């Protein structure tokens, strides 16, 4: 994430009553979730491509 965006997120979380450490942990958790979600999409695309190549799925 961009530094300026992270600073805004931290400010918003501090305003909601989170400590600085809690805010940083939440942001890290969000980043890890987004990375995992992106890799899952990639794996799905690879699986669908394999299904098409094997003739088990068509794009008619």
C-alpha positions, 0 to 999 in steps of 0.5 A: 500500500502507498504510504500516504494511504496507510497514514490515512487508514491509521488516522481513521483507526485511531479516531475509532479508538484503536491503538497505533499497534492495533491499527498497524496489525489490522492494516497488515491483516488487510494486506495479507488478505488481499494478497491471498485473495489475488493468488486464489483468483490466479489459481482459479484462472489456471484451473479453468484454463486446465479444464478447457485444455482437457476438454472438460469445459468449453467456452461455447 
